[in-house]
């Protein structure tokens, strides 16, 4: 598997998918006029021109996991899982983060390496990827959370946030396959409602996978995804959006 963080794509590479992983999640793919991020789709296929978001957090993994005290310099930290098991490499290339201000070492975050499956309510020895080591010791009052790699198991963007948007499908993508999601440059994208040239757009709060006109009065759906270009198409059609997704 390639570990390069930037890949120069040839025209057509952005329209291919594979059953096996070729690059690290989030690898930047570049064409002359467009940019992409390397992703794996979740368990449901998604057609072309749909907005994607990160996988939703697992409630028993994402917050307030009790940590076993560990000294600075270790390469793994053990956390007590909630009542949901972990599959092998479910969190590989994702993150473990420490957040409770009453404990030691909050604010630290580490990329997770390859790991085995762990039973529900089990002890998960979270391995740090590469040469990472704990910088500040953590104690028994420190708590942690786990985050799946942002570009792993991505899903069609629902009408309310359960994660942030990461790109748009450039073709019909097969469930569980690896592919390049477009993040920058002009992309034909599903439209909901009325949009105008030069207008910024955000995730639709009415149609999954669509964009709608940005609304300053919006609430949780207002991550700006791009700008309407020279072509304006109607509700439920696909229109050209100059994407700017980070």
Secondary structure, DSSP 8 states (H G I E B T S, - for coil): -B--SEEE--TTGGG--BSS--B-TT-EEE-SS-EEEEEEB-SS-B-TT-EEE-----TTTSS-EEB--B-TT-SEEEEE--SS-B-TTTTTTSEEEE--TTSSSTT-EEEB-----B-TT-EEEEEB-TT---SS-B-TT-EEEEE--TTSSBEE--SS-SS-EEEEESS-B-TT-EEEEEEEEEEEEEB-S---TT-EEEE-SSSTT-EEE--TT--TT--EEEEE-S----TTSEEEEEEE--
